[in-house]
Amino acid sequence: MEGNHLQRQVAYTRRSLFEQGYLDEQFIQLEDLQDDANPNFVEEIVTLFYTDSARLLRTIEQALEHNPSDFDRLDDYMHQFKGSSSRCMRTFQQVKQEHATLRRKLETYFQLAREAHPV
């Protein structure tokens, strides 16, 4: 019975992440690549993303603190991270906040998924 409740909670959380715009078609494509041989594939890919993106966020933040007049370099970093250019510290803070929010939400989702489907 508990497993069924957890599975419904995982489904609800997943649907909620899509409805809130945190997940999109790319997440579904990642899920399609997951199989019994690699049941944690999506979580591993997301973990790699957060490792890389956290490093890039630190690099952007350092560049903003130490040399904020080098807009070409900052523009390159922001383009790498968000896919569009920005030269505004406020936008960067918003990206950092969204990054942290998405990470928390996905960590909760993956935790529920592991509990619902123990390996």
URRA-V784590 format. One line per field, one symbol per residue. ss: DSSP state (h for helix, s for strand, l for the rest). burial: + if it has 9 or more other C-alpha atoms within 8 Angstrom, else -. A space follows every 10 residues. Layout:
BEGIN
ss = ???
burial = ???
END
This chain:
BEGIN
ss = lhhhhhhhhh hhhhhhhhhl llllhhhhhh hhhlsllsll hhhhhhhhhh hhhhhhhhhh hhhhhhllll hhhhhhhhhh hhllllllhh hhhhhhhhhh hhhhhhhhhh hhhhhhlll
burial = --+--++-++ --++--++-- --+------+ +--+------ ++-------+ --+--++-++ --++---+-- ---++++++- +---++---- ++--++---- -++-+---++ -+++++---
END
